[in-house]
Structure formats: C-alpha cells, structure tokens
Amino acid sequence: MSISDRVINIIAEQAVLEPSDVTPDSTLEDLGIDSLGLVESIFAIEEEFDITVPFNANEPTASDFDISNVAAIIAGIEKLVSEKV
C-alpha cells in the first residue's frame, strides 16, 4: 500500500468516512475533522510511519507542516519518510 493510501486510510478513519470519500483536494474541515481529530490523525500517522511530524497543535499556523488539504499532508509525510532513511 502506498504512503498516499495509508495516509488517506488514517484520515478517513478519523473522519469516520470511507477512504473513497477522501480526495487530495479535501481539507480537514471539509471532512469534519476538528483540532482534536487532527492531533489524533498526526499521532496515528507518526505511529504508522515511525516518524515525527513537525506540528504544534497549539500553534498550527506556526508549524512547518502544511495541513491545508489532504494532498499537502501526503506530500509532507512522503518528504518525512524519505528523509528518515
């Protein structure tokens, strides 16, 4: 399973949606994910990929990690995974 599919599955699970309902253009707000859901998604992603996401839940706009939409999140995770090796 690709990184993209794995991230979409995690986000879909948090949003209580089918993965097919999550598109790259979806924002977390579109999917009904609030700040707590976002934090839970980040934790799940960190665990799934054994990475640390540079995200501060208290200051999401101050983070270097782009959470503007699903595609941005996937791109960020792919970058972190590639840097891990």
mmCIF file as gemmi writes it, N, C-alpha and C atoms, coordinates in Angstrom:
data_model
loop_
_atom_site.group_PDB
_atom_site.id
_atom_site.type_symbol
_atom_site.label_atom_id
_atom_site.label_alt_id
_atom_site.label_comp_id
_atom_site.label_asym_id
_atom_site.label_entity_id
_atom_site.label_seq_id
_atom_site.pdbx_PDB_ins_code
_atom_site.Cartn_x
_atom_site.Cartn_y
_atom_site.Cartn_z
_atom_site.occupancy
_atom_site.B_iso_or_equiv
_atom_site.pdbx_formal_charge
_atom_site.auth_seq_id
_atom_site.auth_asym_id
_atom_site.pdbx_PDB_model_num
ATOM 1 N N . MET Axp A 1 ? 0.852 -1.182 0 1 0 ? 1 A 1
ATOM 2 C CA . MET Axp A 1 ? 0 0 0 1 0 ? 1 A 1
ATOM 3 C C . MET Axp A 1 ? 0.899 1.247 0 1 0 ? 1 A 1
ATOM 4 N N . SER Axp A 2 ? 0.559 2.21 -0.822 1 0 ? 2 A 1
ATOM 5 C CA . SER Axp A 2 ? 1.378 3.421 -0.94 1 0 ? 2 A 1
ATOM 6 C C . SER Axp A 2 ? 1.228 4.313 0.292 1 0 ? 2 A 1
ATOM 7 N N . ILE Axp A 3 ? 2.164 5.239 0.447 1 0 ? 3 A 1
ATOM 8 C CA . ILE Axp A 3 ? 2.082 6.22 1.531 1 0 ? 3 A 1
ATOM 9 C C . ILE Axp A 3 ? 0.77 6.982 1.423 1 0 ? 3 A 1
ATOM 10 N N . SER Axp A 4 ? 0.435 7.383 0.212 1 0 ? 4 A 1
ATOM 11 C CA . SER Axp A 4 ? -0.795 8.126 -0.026 1 0 ? 4 A 1
ATOM 12 C C . SER Axp A 4 ? -2.019 7.355 0.48 1 0 ? 4 A 1
ATOM 13 N N . ASP Axp A 5 ? -2.117 6.08 0.105 1 0 ? 5 A 1
ATOM 14 C CA . ASP Axp A 5 ? -3.261 5.259 0.532 1 0 ? 5 A 1
ATOM 15 C C . ASP Axp A 5 ? -3.302 5.104 2.041 1 0 ? 5 A 1
ATOM 16 N N . ARG Axp A 6 ? -2.138 4.924 2.631 1 0 ? 6 A 1
ATOM 17 C CA . ARG Axp A 6 ? -2.086 4.744 4.083 1 0 ? 6 A 1
ATOM 18 C C . ARG Axp A 6 ? -2.522 6.014 4.811 1 0 ? 6 A 1
ATOM 19 N N . VAL Axp A 7 ? -2.068 7.177 4.332 1 0 ? 7 A 1
ATOM 20 C CA . VAL Axp A 7 ? -2.461 8.45 4.949 1 0 ? 7 A 1
ATOM 21 C C . VAL Axp A 7 ? -3.965 8.668 4.776 1 0 ? 7 A 1
ATOM 22 N N . ILE Axp A 8 ? -4.471 8.408 3.581 1 0 ? 8 A 1
ATOM 23 C CA . ILE Axp A 8 ? -5.913 8.573 3.323 1 0 ? 8 A 1
ATOM 24 C C . ILE Axp A 8 ? -6.723 7.65 4.234 1 0 ? 8 A 1
ATOM 25 N N . ASN Axp A 9 ? -6.26 6.416 4.433 1 0 ? 9 A 1
ATOM 26 C CA . ASN Axp A 9 ? -6.974 5.493 5.328 1 0 ? 9 A 1
ATOM 27 C C . ASN Axp A 9 ? -7.025 6.019 6.753 1 0 ? 9 A 1
ATOM 28 N N . ILE Axp A 10 ? -5.915 6.579 7.229 1 0 ? 10 A 1
ATOM 29 C CA . ILE Axp A 10 ? -5.868 7.137 8.59 1 0 ? 10 A 1
ATOM 30 C C . ILE Axp A 10 ? -6.813 8.33 8.703 1 0 ? 10 A 1
ATOM 31 N N . ILE Axp A 11 ? -6.763 9.224 7.722 1 0 ? 11 A 1
ATOM 32 C CA . ILE Axp A 11 ? -7.633 10.409 7.752 1 0 ? 11 A 1
ATOM 33 C C . ILE Axp A 11 ? -9.102 9.988 7.65 1 0 ? 11 A 1
ATOM 34 N N . ALA Axp A 12 ? -9.398 9.035 6.789 1 0 ? 12 A 1
ATOM 35 C CA . ALA Axp A 12 ? -10.779 8.556 6.641 1 0 ? 12 A 1
ATOM 36 C C . ALA Axp A 12 ? -11.276 7.963 7.949 1 0 ? 12 A 1
ATOM 37 N N . GLU Axp A 13 ? -10.414 7.205 8.62 1 0 ? 13 A 1
ATOM 38 C CA . GLU Axp A 13 ? -10.804 6.596 9.894 1 0 ? 13 A 1
ATOM 39 C C . GLU Axp A 13 ? -11.133 7.678 10.92 1 0 ? 13 A 1
ATOM 40 N N . GLN Axp A 14 ? -10.315 8.725 10.984 1 0 ? 14 A 1
ATOM 41 C CA . GLN Axp A 14 ? -10.567 9.827 11.915 1 0 ? 14 A 1
ATOM 42 C C . GLN Axp A 14 ? -11.868 10.555 11.583 1 0 ? 14 A 1
ATOM 43 N N . ALA Axp A 15 ? -12.15 10.67 10.29 1 0 ? 15 A 1
ATOM 44 C CA . ALA Axp A 15 ? -13.343 11.403 9.849 1 0 ? 15 A 1
ATOM 45 C C . ALA Axp A 15 ? -14.588 10.514 9.833 1 0 ? 15 A 1
ATOM 46 N N . VAL Axp A 16 ? -14.41 9.223 10.133 1 0 ? 16 A 1
ATOM 47 C CA . VAL Axp A 16 ? -15.479 8.235 10.058 1 0 ? 16 A 1
ATOM 48 C C . VAL Axp A 16 ? -16.115 8.26 8.666 1 0 ? 16 A 1
ATOM 49 N N . LEU Axp A 17 ? -15.245 8.175 7.677 1 0 ? 17 A 1
ATOM 50 C CA . LEU Axp A 17 ? -15.658 8.154 6.274 1 0 ? 17 A 1
ATOM 51 C C . LEU Axp A 17 ? -15.011 6.962 5.588 1 0 ? 17 A 1
ATOM 52 N N . GLU Axp A 18 ? -15.481 6.664 4.4 1 0 ? 18 A 1
ATOM 53 C CA . GLU Axp A 18 ? -14.813 5.664 3.571 1 0 ? 18 A 1
ATOM 54 C C . GLU Axp A 18 ? -13.596 6.336 2.927 1 0 ? 18 A 1
ATOM 55 N N . PRO Axp A 19 ? -12.492 5.593 2.744 1 0 ? 19 A 1
ATOM 56 C CA . PRO Axp A 19 ? -11.333 6.195 2.078 1 0 ? 19 A 1
ATOM 57 C C . PRO Axp A 19 ? -11.685 6.808 0.72 1 0 ? 19 A 1
ATOM 58 N N . SER Axp A 20 ? -12.657 6.234 0.032 1 0 ? 20 A 1
ATOM 59 C CA . SER Axp A 20 ? -13.049 6.771 -1.278 1 0 ? 20 A 1
ATOM 60 C C . SER Axp A 20 ? -13.682 8.163 -1.168 1 0 ? 20 A 1
ATOM 61 N N . ASP Axp A 21 ? -14.121 8.542 0.04 1 0 ? 21 A 1
ATOM 62 C CA . ASP Axp A 21 ? -14.71 9.868 0.255 1 0 ? 21 A 1
ATOM 63 C C . ASP Axp A 21 ? -13.644 10.94 0.484 1 0 ? 21 A 1
ATOM 64 N N . VAL Axp A 22 ? -12.395 10.521 0.675 1 0 ? 22 A 1
ATOM 65 C CA . VAL Axp A 22 ? -11.301 11.446 0.954 1 0 ? 22 A 1
ATOM 66 C C . VAL Axp A 22 ? -10.516 11.673 -0.339 1 0 ? 22 A 1
ATOM 67 N N . THR Axp A 23 ? -10.518 12.911 -0.824 1 0 ? 23 A 1
ATOM 68 C CA . THR Axp A 23 ? -9.799 13.233 -2.056 1 0 ? 23 A 1
ATOM 69 C C . THR Axp A 23 ? -8.582 14.095 -1.719 1 0 ? 23 A 1
ATOM 70 N N . PRO Axp A 24 ? -7.614 14.169 -2.618 1 0 ? 24 A 1
ATOM 71 C CA . PRO Axp A 24 ? -6.441 15.024 -2.361 1 0 ? 24 A 1
ATOM 72 C C . PRO Axp A 24 ? -6.808 16.483 -2.105 1 0 ? 24 A 1
ATOM 73 N N . ASP Axp A 25 ? -7.887 16.937 -2.704 1 0 ? 25 A 1
ATOM 74 C CA . ASP Axp A 25 ? -8.302 18.332 -2.535 1 0 ? 25 A 1
ATOM 75 C C . ASP Axp A 25 ? -9.103 18.577 -1.262 1 0 ? 25 A 1
ATOM 76 N N . SER Axp A 26 ? -9.502 17.507 -0.576 1 0 ? 26 A 1
ATOM 77 C CA . SER Axp A 26 ? -10.292 17.668 0.65 1 0 ? 26 A 1
ATOM 78 C C . SER Axp A 26 ? -9.482 18.401 1.709 1 0 ? 26 A 1
ATOM 79 N N . THR Axp A 27 ? -10.134 19.338 2.391 1 0 ? 27 A 1
ATOM 80 C CA . THR Axp A 27 ? -9.499 19.938 3.564 1 0 ? 27 A 1
ATOM 81 C C . THR Axp A 27 ? -9.997 19.152 4.772 1 0 ? 27 A 1
ATOM 82 N N . LEU Axp A 28 ? -9.284 19.265 5.87 1 0 ? 28 A 1
ATOM 83 C CA . LEU Axp A 28 ? -9.724 18.564 7.076 1 0 ? 28 A 1
ATOM 84 C C . LEU Axp A 28 ? -11.081 19.09 7.516 1 0 ? 28 A 1
ATOM 85 N N . GLU Axp A 29 ? -11.284 20.381 7.31 1 0 ? 29 A 1
ATOM 86 C CA . GLU Axp A 29 ? -12.579 20.988 7.643 1 0 ? 29 A 1
ATOM 87 C C . GLU Axp A 29 ? -13.696 20.366 6.796 1 0 ? 29 A 1
ATOM 88 N N . ASP Axp A 30 ? -13.426 20.178 5.486 1 0 ? 30 A 1
ATOM 89 C CA . ASP Axp A 30 ? -14.415 19.532 4.597 1 0 ? 30 A 1
ATOM 90 C C . ASP Axp A 30 ? -14.81 18.163 5.135 1 0 ? 30 A 1
ATOM 91 N N . LEU Axp A 31 ? -13.832 17.476 5.711 1 0 ? 31 A 1
ATOM 92 C CA . LEU Axp A 31 ? -14.048 16.1 6.172 1 0 ? 31 A 1
ATOM 93 C C . LEU Axp A 31 ? -14.62 16.042 7.585 1 0 ? 31 A 1
ATOM 94 N N . GLY Axp A 32 ? -14.781 17.215 8.207 1 0 ? 32 A 1
ATOM 95 C CA . GLY Axp A 32 ? -15.357 17.252 9.549 1 0 ? 32 A 1
ATOM 96 C C . GLY Axp A 32 ? -14.349 16.905 10.635 1 0 ? 32 A 1
ATOM 97 N N . ILE Axp A 33 ? -13.052 17.064 10.347 1 0 ? 33 A 1
ATOM 98 C CA . ILE Axp A 33 ? -12.023 16.77 11.344 1 0 ? 33 A 1
ATOM 99 C C . ILE Axp A 33 ? -11.694 18.057 12.1 1 0 ? 33 A 1
ATOM 100 N N . ASP Axp A 34 ? -11.916 18.022 13.406 1 0 ? 34 A 1
ATOM 101 C CA . ASP Axp A 34 ? -11.624 19.207 14.232 1 0 ? 34 A 1
ATOM 102 C C . ASP Axp A 34 ? -10.187 19.122 14.748 1 0 ? 34 A 1
ATOM 103 N N . SER Axp A 35 ? -9.825 20.045 15.628 1 0 ? 35 A 1
ATOM 104 C CA . SER Axp A 35 ? -8.436 20.092 16.099 1 0 ? 35 A 1
ATOM 105 C C . SER Axp A 35 ? -8.039 18.821 16.846 1 0 ? 35 A 1
ATOM 106 N N . LEU Axp A 36 ? -8.949 18.256 17.619 1 0 ? 36 A 1
ATOM 107 C CA . LEU Axp A 36 ? -8.646 17.009 18.318 1 0 ? 36 A 1
ATOM 108 C C . LEU Axp A 36 ? -8.458 15.871 17.31 1 0 ? 36 A 1
ATOM 109 N N . GLY Axp A 37 ? -9.326 15.822 16.321 1 0 ? 37 A 1
ATOM 110 C CA . GLY Axp A 37 ? -9.185 14.807 15.269 1 0 ? 37 A 1
ATOM 111 C C . GLY Axp A 37 ? -7.889 14.953 14.507 1 0 ? 37 A 1
ATOM 112 N N . LEU Axp A 38 ? -7.466 16.196 14.314 1 0 ? 38 A 1
ATOM 113 C CA . LEU Axp A 38 ? -6.2 16.464 13.634 1 0 ? 38 A 1
ATOM 114 C C . LEU Axp A 38 ? -5.039 15.907 14.454 1 0 ? 38 A 1
ATOM 115 N N . VAL Axp A 39 ? -5.049 16.187 15.757 1 0 ? 39 A 1
ATOM 116 C CA . VAL Axp A 39 ? -3.983 15.692 16.633 1 0 ? 39 A 1
ATOM 117 C C . VAL Axp A 39 ? -3.967 14.162 16.624 1 0 ? 39 A 1
ATOM 118 N N . GLU Axp A 40 ? -5.141 13.546 16.697 1 0 ? 40 A 1
ATOM 119 C CA . GLU Axp A 40 ? -5.218 12.084 16.666 1 0 ? 40 A 1
ATOM 120 C C . GLU Axp A 40 ? -4.712 11.545 15.327 1 0 ? 40 A 1
ATOM 121 N N . SER Axp A 41 ? -5.025 12.242 14.236 1 0 ? 41 A 1
ATOM 122 C CA . SER Axp A 41 ? -4.534 11.833 12.916 1 0 ? 41 A 1
ATOM 123 C C . SER Axp A 41 ? -3.008 11.91 12.855 1 0 ? 41 A 1
ATOM 124 N N . ILE Axp A 42 ? -2.45 13.004 13.384 1 0 ? 42 A 1
ATOM 125 C CA . ILE Axp A 42 ? -0.991 13.179 13.385 1 0 ? 42 A 1
ATOM 126 C C . ILE Axp A 42 ? -0.333 12.054 14.191 1 0 ? 42 A 1
ATOM 127 N N . PHE Axp A 43 ? -0.891 11.75 15.371 1 0 ? 43 A 1
ATOM 128 C CA . PHE Axp A 43 ? -0.327 10.662 16.183 1 0 ? 43 A 1
ATOM 129 C C . PHE Axp A 43 ? -0.387 9.339 15.431 1 0 ? 43 A 1
ATOM 130 N N . ALA Axp A 44 ? -1.518 9.067 14.787 1 0 ? 44 A 1
ATOM 131 C CA . ALA Axp A 44 ? -1.676 7.812 14.045 1 0 ? 44 A 1
ATOM 132 C C . ALA Axp A 44 ? -0.685 7.741 12.884 1 0 ? 44 A 1
ATOM 133 N N . ILE Axp A 45 ? -0.487 8.863 12.203 1 0 ? 45 A 1
ATOM 134 C CA . ILE Axp A 45 ? 0.461 8.912 11.082 1 0 ? 45 A 1
ATOM 135 C C . ILE Axp A 45 ? 1.887 8.705 11.592 1 0 ? 45 A 1
ATOM 136 N N . GLU Axp A 46 ? 2.222 9.348 12.706 1 0 ? 46 A 1
ATOM 137 C CA . GLU Axp A 46 ? 3.57 9.183 13.266 1 0 ? 46 A 1
ATOM 138 C C . GLU Axp A 46 ? 3.831 7.718 13.614 1 0 ? 46 A 1
ATOM 139 N N . GLU Axp A 47 ? 2.829 7.089 14.207 1 0 ? 47 A 1
ATOM 140 C CA . GLU Axp A 47 ? 2.968 5.679 14.585 1 0 ? 47 A 1
ATOM 141 C C . GLU Axp A 47 ? 3.066 4.778 13.348 1 0 ? 47 A 1
ATOM 142 N N . GLU Axp A 48 ? 2.219 5.028 12.363 1 0 ? 48 A 1
ATOM 143 C CA . GLU Axp A 48 ? 2.19 4.217 11.139 1 0 ? 48 A 1
ATOM 144 C C . GLU Axp A 48 ? 3.527 4.241 10.405 1 0 ? 48 A 1
ATOM 145 N N . PHE Axp A 49 ? 4.148 5.423 10.338 1 0 ? 49 A 1
ATOM 146 C CA . PHE Axp A 49 ? 5.364 5.584 9.539 1 0 ? 49 A 1
ATOM 147 C C . PHE Axp A 49 ? 6.637 5.692 10.374 1 0 ? 49 A 1
ATOM 148 N N . ASP Axp A 50 ? 6.506 5.636 11.712 1 0 ? 50 A 1
ATOM 149 C CA . ASP Axp A 50 ? 7.649 5.764 12.608 1 0 ? 50 A 1
ATOM 150 C C . ASP Axp A 50 ? 8.435 7.044 12.303 1 0 ? 50 A 1
ATOM 151 N N . ILE Axp A 51 ? 7.708 8.16 12.279 1 0 ? 51 A 1
ATOM 152 C CA . ILE Axp A 51 ? 8.302 9.473 12.017 1 0 ? 51 A 1
ATOM 153 C C . ILE Axp A 51 ? 7.795 10.458 13.067 1 0 ? 51 A 1
ATOM 154 N N . THR Axp A 52 ? 8.401 11.632 13.104 1 0 ? 52 A 1
ATOM 155 C CA . THR Axp A 52 ? 7.916 12.72 13.953 1 0 ? 52 A 1
ATOM 156 C C . THR Axp A 52 ? 7.471 13.84 13.029 1 0 ? 52 A 1
ATOM 157 N N . VAL Axp A 53 ? 6.21 14.206 13.143 1 0 ? 53 A 1
ATOM 158 C CA . VAL Axp A 53 ? 5.659 15.277 12.304 1 0 ? 53 A 1
ATOM 159 C C . VAL Axp A 53 ? 5.891 16.606 13.017 1 0 ? 53 A 1
ATOM 160 N N . PRO Axp A 54 ? 6.551 17.556 12.341 1 0 ? 54 A 1
ATOM 161 C CA . PRO Axp A 54 ? 6.834 18.857 12.965 1 0 ? 54 A 1
ATOM 162 C C . PRO Axp A 54 ? 5.577 19.721 13.013 1 0 ? 54 A 1
ATOM 163 N N . PHE Axp A 55 ? 4.707 19.38 13.962 1 0 ? 55 A 1
ATOM 164 C CA . PHE Axp A 55 ? 3.42 20.056 14.037 1 0 ? 55 A 1
ATOM 165 C C . PHE Axp A 55 ? 3.143 20.424 15.481 1 0 ? 55 A 1
ATOM 166 N N . ASN Axp A 56 ? 2.793 21.66 15.712 1 0 ? 56 A 1
ATOM 167 C CA . ASN Axp A 56 ? 2.45 22.118 17.048 1 0 ? 56 A 1
ATOM 168 C C . ASN Axp A 56 ? 0.943 22.362 17.081 1 0 ? 56 A 1
ATOM 169 N N . ALA Axp A 57 ? 0.234 21.512 17.79 1 0 ? 57 A 1
ATOM 170 C CA . ALA Axp A 57 ? -1.229 21.611 17.84 1 0 ? 57 A 1
ATOM 171 C C . ALA Axp A 57 ? -1.693 22.926 18.454 1 0 ? 57 A 1
ATOM 172 N N . ASN Axp A 58 ? -0.858 23.503 19.317 1 0 ? 58 A 1
ATOM 173 C CA . ASN Axp A 58 ? -1.23 24.774 19.941 1 0 ? 58 A 1
ATOM 174 C C . ASN Axp A 58 ? -1.077 25.947 18.985 1 0 ? 58 A 1
ATOM 175 N N . GLU Axp A 59 ? -0.185 25.795 18.006 1 0 ? 59 A 1
ATOM 176 C CA . GLU Axp A 59 ? 0.029 26.845 17.016 1 0 ? 59 A 1
ATOM 177 C C . GLU Axp A 59 ? 0.147 26.239 15.62 1 0 ? 59 A 1
ATOM 178 N N . PRO Axp A 60 ? -0.975 25.701 15.095 1 0 ? 60 A 1
ATOM 179 C CA . PRO Axp A 60 ? -0.902 25.016 13.795 1 0 ? 60 A 1
ATOM 180 C C . PRO Axp A 60 ? -0.35 25.889 12.669 1 0 ? 60 A 1
ATOM 181 N N . THR Axp A 61 ? -0.621 27.177 12.707 1 0 ? 61 A 1
ATOM 182 C CA . THR Axp A 61 ? -0.146 28.058 11.632 1 0 ? 61 A 1
ATOM 183 C C . THR Axp A 61 ? 1.343 28.322 11.743 1 0 ? 61 A 1
ATOM 184 N N . ALA Axp A 62 ? 1.923 28.093 12.93 1 0 ? 62 A 1
ATOM 185 C CA . ALA Axp A 62 ? 3.354 28.324 13.117 1 0 ? 62 A 1
ATOM 186 C C . ALA Axp A 62 ? 4.18 27.095 12.716 1 0 ? 62 A 1
ATOM 187 N N . SER Axp A 63 ? 3.514 26.003 12.404 1 0 ? 63 A 1
ATOM 188 C CA . SER Axp A 63 ? 4.221 24.773 12.058 1 0 ? 63 A 1
ATOM 189 C C . SER Axp A 63 ? 4.73 24.835 10.621 1 0 ? 63 A 1
ATOM 190 N N . ASP Axp A 64 ? 5.818 24.105 10.384 1 0 ? 64 A 1
ATOM 191 C CA . ASP Axp A 64 ? 6.354 23.997 9.028 1 0 ? 64 A 1
ATOM 192 C C . ASP Axp A 64 ? 5.58 22.957 8.222 1 0 ? 64 A 1
ATOM 193 N N . PHE Axp A 65 ? 4.662 22.288 8.879 1 0 ? 65 A 1
ATOM 194 C CA . PHE Axp A 65 ? 3.951 21.194 8.23 1 0 ? 65 A 1
ATOM 195 C C . PHE Axp A 65 ? 2.62 21.7 7.675 1 0 ? 65 A 1
ATOM 196 N N . ASP Axp A 66 ? 2.437 21.555 6.369 1 0 ? 66 A 1
ATOM 197 C CA . ASP Axp A 66 ? 1.257 22.085 5.684 1 0 ? 66 A 1
ATOM 198 C C . ASP Axp A 66 ? 0.077 21.122 5.835 1 0 ? 66 A 1
ATOM 199 N N . ILE Axp A 67 ? -0.986 21.6 6.472 1 0 ? 67 A 1
ATOM 200 C CA . ILE Axp A 67 ? -2.186 20.765 6.636 1 0 ? 67 A 1
ATOM 201 C C . ILE Axp A 67 ? -3.367 21.372 5.883 1 0 ? 67 A 1
ATOM 202 N N . SER Axp A 68 ? -3.074 22.148 4.841 1 0 ? 68 A 1
ATOM 203 C CA . SER Axp A 68 ? -4.142 22.856 4.134 1 0 ? 68 A 1
ATOM 204 C C . SER Axp A 68 ? -5.118 21.913 3.435 1 0 ? 68 A 1
ATOM 205 N N . ASN Axp A 69 ? -4.617 20.766 2.947 1 0 ? 69 A 1
ATOM 206 C CA . ASN Axp A 69 ? -5.513 19.767 2.365 1 0 ? 69 A 1
ATOM 207 C C . ASN Axp A 69 ? -4.818 18.399 2.415 1 0 ? 69 A 1
ATOM 208 N N . VAL Axp A 70 ? -5.535 17.388 1.993 1 0 ? 70 A 1
ATOM 209 C CA . VAL Axp A 70 ? -5.014 16.017 2.072 1 0 ? 70 A 1
ATOM 210 C C . VAL Axp A 70 ? -3.748 15.855 1.227 1 0 ? 70 A 1
ATOM 211 N N . ALA Axp A 71 ? -3.727 16.445 0.042 1 0 ? 71 A 1
ATOM 212 C CA . ALA Axp A 71 ? -2.546 16.337 -0.827 1 0 ? 71 A 1
ATOM 213 C C . ALA Axp A 71 ? -1.312 16.928 -0.146 1 0 ? 71 A 1
ATOM 214 N N . ALA Axp A 72 ? -1.471 18.053 0.539 1 0 ? 72 A 1
ATOM 215 C CA . ALA Axp A 72 ? -0.35 18.689 1.236 1 0 ? 72 A 1
ATOM 216 C C . ALA Axp A 72 ? 0.142 17.81 2.38 1 0 ? 72 A 1
ATOM 217 N N . ILE Axp A 73 ? -0.781 17.203 3.087 1 0 ? 73 A 1
ATOM 218 C CA . ILE Axp A 73 ? -0.407 16.303 4.189 1 0 ? 73 A 1
ATOM 219 C C . ILE Axp A 73 ? 0.366 15.104 3.637 1 0 ? 73 A 1
ATOM 220 N N . ILE Axp A 74 ? -0.132 14.516 2.559 1 0 ? 74 A 1
ATOM 221 C CA . ILE Axp A 74 ? 0.541 13.365 1.944 1 0 ? 74 A 1
ATOM 222 C C . ILE Axp A 74 ? 1.949 13.763 1.491 1 0 ? 74 A 1
ATOM 223 N N . ALA Axp A 75 ? 2.075 14.916 0.842 1 0 ? 75 A 1
ATOM 224 C CA . ALA Axp A 75 ? 3.385 15.384 0.372 1 0 ? 75 A 1
ATOM 225 C C . ALA Axp A 75 ? 4.342 15.553 1.561 1 0 ? 75 A 1
ATOM 226 N N . GLY Axp A 76 ? 3.832 16.1 2.643 1 0 ? 76 A 1
ATOM 227 C CA . GLY Axp A 76 ? 4.66 16.29 3.835 1 0 ? 76 A 1
ATOM 228 C C . GLY Axp A 76 ? 5.111 14.97 4.433 1 0 ? 76 A 1
ATOM 229 N N . ILE Axp A 77 ? 4.205 14.005 4.485 1 0 ? 77 A 1
ATOM 230 C CA . ILE Axp A 77 ? 4.548 12.68 5.029 1 0 ? 77 A 1
ATOM 231 C C . ILE Axp A 77 ? 5.569 11.992 4.124 1 0 ? 77 A 1
ATOM 232 N N . GLU Axp A 78 ? 5.361 12.074 2.811 1 0 ? 78 A 1
ATOM 233 C CA . GLU Axp A 78 ? 6.309 11.453 1.872 1 0 ? 78 A 1
ATOM 234 C C . GLU Axp A 78 ? 7.716 12.04 2.059 1 0 ? 78 A 1
ATOM 235 N N . LYS Axp A 79 ? 7.785 13.353 2.276 1 0 ? 79 A 1
ATOM 236 C CA . LYS Axp A 79 ? 9.076 14.016 2.474 1 0 ? 79 A 1
ATOM 237 C C . LYS Axp A 79 ? 9.722 13.521 3.769 1 0 ? 79 A 1
ATOM 238 N N . LEU Axp A 80 ? 8.943 13.452 4.85 1 0 ? 80 A 1
ATOM 239 C CA . LEU Axp A 80 ? 9.483 12.992 6.136 1 0 ? 80 A 1
ATOM 240 C C . LEU Axp A 80 ? 9.952 11.54 6.052 1 0 ? 80 A 1
ATOM 241 N N . VAL Axp A 81 ? 9.185 10.706 5.366 1 0 ? 81 A 1
ATOM 242 C CA . VAL Axp A 81 ? 9.56 9.288 5.219 1 0 ? 81 A 1
ATOM 243 C C . VAL Axp A 81 ? 10.847 9.169 4.412 1 0 ? 81 A 1
ATOM 244 N N . SER Axp A 82 ? 10.965 9.958 3.34 1 0 ? 82 A 1
ATOM 245 C CA . SER Axp A 82 ? 12.17 9.883 2.505 1 0 ? 82 A 1
ATOM 246 C C . SER Axp A 82 ? 13.404 10.383 3.25 1 0 ? 82 A 1
ATOM 247 N N . GLU Axp A 83 ? 13.232 11.334 4.162 1 0 ? 83 A 1
ATOM 248 C CA . GLU Axp A 83 ? 14.359 11.872 4.929 1 0 ? 83 A 1
ATOM 249 C C . GLU Axp A 83 ? 14.789 10.931 6.041 1 0 ? 83 A 1
ATOM 250 N N . LYS Axp A 84 ? 13.898 10.022 6.41 1 0 ? 84 A 1
ATOM 251 C CA . LYS Axp A 84 ? 14.146 9.123 7.534 1 0 ? 84 A 1
ATOM 252 C C . LYS Axp A 84 ? 15.231 8.1 7.238 1 0 ? 84 A 1
ATOM 253 N N . VAL Axp A 85 ? 15.379 7.742 5.997 1 0 ? 85 A 1
ATOM 254 C CA . VAL Axp A 85 ? 16.25 6.633 5.632 1 0 ? 85 A 1
ATOM 255 C C . VAL Axp A 85 ? 17.711 6.91 5.851 1 0 ? 85 A 1
